[in-house]
Amino acid sequence: MDEVIRTEKLTKKYGSFTAVSEISLNVRKGEIYGFLGLNGAGKTTTIRMLLGMIKPCSGSAYINGKKVSPGDTELGRNTGYLVEIPYSYPELTVSENLEIFRKLRLLQDKTAVDKVMEKLNLTQYANRKASHLSLGNSQRLGLAKALIHNPQILILDEPANGLDPAGIFEIRELIKDLASNHGVTVFISSHILGEISRFATRIGIINDGVLIQEINTPELEILCKKRLIVNTENNADAKSILENSNIIAGINNQNQLEITDEKLILNPGVVATLLVNSNLPPSMLFVSEEDLESYFLRTIGVKN
């Protein structure tokens, strides 16, 4: 696959504070790259450097093989973006705002505004002033501006902010359709792993300005920790029984037995049979799997 977005040791400092430190990543054509991190992790700073909005202290960013430079007007021809707050002209209507953007984009298609409003479910708000929009619909208007010229690269910073669950679903399906059926490359930041993992093809995790992991989404479930949880009338005796059979068991915060041996997680009946035959049958036995949010927090070193 062709490389569309690339950074090489991208770094941004503000005085003694390092917002982004030597980030090197690449995004391939048609890929949905989820850029994941807590608020303040460096996501927006990275995106602003990708778009040439701010200049890196060191390192470089490339879009379609061309080095990004602040003020480069060519960058926007094939790129749509939404960064932080979606600004608009408050006293103009939704359609008037989009008409301005159509003209700024030098689009000859006068139906472009109607098309993008329909795509973002904004048609019913066409004559409403931007200042009277809800937070969710303001976000939709920002997305409409990003999409009005049918860009081949879409860079979105927390696009689900302010949207209700139905709106989040709509945006997710739209992004999937753009990537799968129209070859659009999407770089999208978020702090919610569970949501991003539903449609991103690859995920990069950033924390304190450092890219600490890149992973293909299908591998996520494999990396989530699994444990066999066991409870009996006497867990101390049960632990000794298991250890006498070379089964290592720990005690968790709920005073339950925890077993992390993958073979036993796949065959919990082995543990059950051993304890039953030792006259200490389990009152509870189940496999606990770490959810994606817990995996994310563990990866960045946050206890939950």
N, C-alpha and C positions, 0 to 999 in steps of 0.2 A: 504493500500500500504506500502511496505517496505521502511524504511528510508535509504537513501544512503549517503547523505551529512548532517552533523550536526555541528553546532558551539555552544559553550557555553561561553557567555560573552567574546568573542574574542577581544583582545585589543592590539594595537600597538602604542607606543609612540616614538618619536624622540626628546630627550631632553624634553623641556616643551611643545612641539607640540604633540597633540593627533591626529594621522592619522585615527585610528579606535577605537571606544569606545564601549566595551561590546556588541558586535553584537552576537545575538543568532538567528539562523535560521535553518530550516531543509528543505531538498529537498528529495522528495520521488521517488522511482524507476519509470522510464519511464516519469518523469515530465520534462517539459521545464521551468526552473526557470529563469525569467528575472531579472537581478540585475541592477537596474536603478539609475543613479545619474549623476550630472554634472561632468565635468572634475575636478579632485582634490577632489572629494567627499569621496574617500576611497575605490573605487571599486578594483583597481589593488592591493592595499595593502592587502585587504581581500583575493583576489584570490591567491596572493603569499604565504599567510599564509596557505590557504587551501592546497596548493601543497607542503608545507614544504620548500619553497624557502627562507623564512625568519621566524624567531622564534617570536611568540607573546610575549609581555611583561606579559600578563596574559590571562587566558581563554584557551580553547582547541578547536581543530577541529578534526572531525572524518569522515573517508571515509569508507563506508561499515562496520561501527561499530568499526574500528580500529583507535586509536589515531594517528594523523599525527605528525611525527617527522622529523626535518630537516635531509636530507641525507638518508631517508628510500627508498631504491630502489624497494621495493615491491609495493609501491604506483603506480608506472607507468605501472604495468602489465595490469591493466584493465582501466587505465585512459589515455585519450588523452587531450592535452591542447595547447592553443595558448595564450601567454601572451605578451602584448605590441607589440614590433617590432618583426616580424618573421625572426629570424636570419637564415643565410644559408652560405655555402661556396661559395663566390662570383665567383671564377674562375672555379667552377665545373658546369656542366649542371644540369638542373632540374632532369633528370633521375639519374644522378650520385649522387646528393644530397639525393634523395629518396632511392637509393640503399644503401648508408651508413646507413641511418636510418633503413632500413630493416634488415641489419646485426646487428645493435646495439640492435634492438628489438628481435634478435634471431629468426626471422621468417624464416621458412623453405620453405614457398611458394615463389618461385622465380618470380611468376606472380603478386605478391602483388604491385609492383611498377606500372606496366601497369594498374592494376585495379584501383588504387587510382588516377592515372593521368586521366583516363577516367572519373571517378566519379567527379573530380574537373575541368574538361575541360582543362587539361594541356597537353594533348597528343601532340598537335601541337607545344608545346614549349619544348618538351622532350630534344632536343639537343641544346637548348639555354642556355648560361651561366646565372647563377642566377643574376649576376651583371647587365645584360642587360634586366632584366624583368621590366615591369611597376610596379607601387606600387600595383595595383590591383592583378596582377599575382604573385607578391611576397607574397601577403596575401593568395592567393590560395595555393602556395607552403607550407606556414606555416600550413594551414589547412590540406593539404595532409599528412604532417608529423604527425599531431595530429591524423589522421584517419587511417594511414597505417596498424596498428595492430588491427583494428576493436574493439576499446575499448567499454566497456559498460558504461563508464562515460566520458563525454566530458565537459571540462571547458574552456570556450572561453572568452577572454577579447577583446571587441570591434572588432569582426571578420569581420565586414562590412567595416572597414576603407579602403579607397582607391578604393572600388568597385563602378562601375557604377550601375545604377538602375537595369539593366539586371542581373548583377553579384549578387547584393543584393537579388534579387528574387530567383536566383538559390541556393544561400546559405540557404535562408529561407526554400525553399522546401526540400532541403537536410536534414536540421535539423528536420523538421517536419516528414520526412520519417523515419529517424533514431529513433526518439522517438516513433512514432505510430506503425511502422512495425517491428522494431528490438529491442524495449525495452530499447533503450539507454537513460540514464539520462543526461540531458543537463543543465549546469549552465552557463548562458551567460550574460555578462555585456554590457551595452550600455548607451548612454546619450540621445537616441531618443525613447521616449515612443511610438510614433505612429508606428514605425517599430516593436518594441518588442511586442506590443500588438497584432500584426497580427498572432503571432504563439506561444507566451508564454502561458502556462497554469496558471502560477502564477507569480506575480511580487512583488519584494521587493524594496522599495525606500530608498536609503541612501543619507544623506546630512550631510556634515561636520563630517563624520565618524560615524554617528549615524543612525541605521536602524529605520526610522520613520513610516514605514507602510508596511504591507504585505497584499496582496489582490489577490483573484482569478480574472483572467482576465475578465470573464463575468460580474463581478460586477462593472467594470470601468465605463461603460456607465451610470449606475444608479447613480454613485457618481458625474458625471459631472453635473455642475449646468445648469439648464434650466431657462429661463426668457421669459416672454411675453413682447415684446416691442411694445409700442403704441405711435403714433404721431398724433396730431390734430392741428388745427389752433391756439388753445390757451391751452397749456398743463397745465398751472397753474389752469385755470378753470376746465379742465378735471380732474385734480388731486383732486380738491375739490368735484366734482360730484361723483367720485369714492369713496372717503373717506366718503361722506354722506351715501353711501350704504355699509359701512364697508369693503371696498376694499382698502387695503394698497398699495400705489404706490409710488415709488421713482423716482428721476430724475437722469439720468446718465450723463456722460461727454458730450454726444451729445445733451443734453437738451431734451431727449426722456423720456417717462414714462416707468418705469420698474416694472413689477409685478412678484413676486416669488411664489405666492400661487399655489400649485400644481394642485388644482381643476380647477382653472381658466386657467392654462397653458394647461390642457387637454380639456377645454371647453372655448376657447377664444371668442366664439360667445356671451357669457354672457356679456362680457365687451363691445363688439361692439354694441350689442342691447341697453345697458344702455346709451352709448354715443350718439347713433343715436336718441334715444327717448328724449335726452336732447338737441337736436339740435346742437350737437358738434361731428359730425361723424368722425371716425378716417381716416386720410389720409394714414396711414400705420399701419399694425397690423401683427406681425409675432412672432413665437417662436424661440428664439435664444438659441442654445445649445453650451456650452463650449466644445471646442475640447480637445483632450487628452493631447496635449502639454501644453495648458493653465491649465488643471487640475494638471499636474505634477508641473508646476512652482508655482501654488497656494499652493500645498501641501508642497513644500519646502520653501515657503515664499518669492518667487521672483515675483515682479510685472512685468507684460508684457503688 
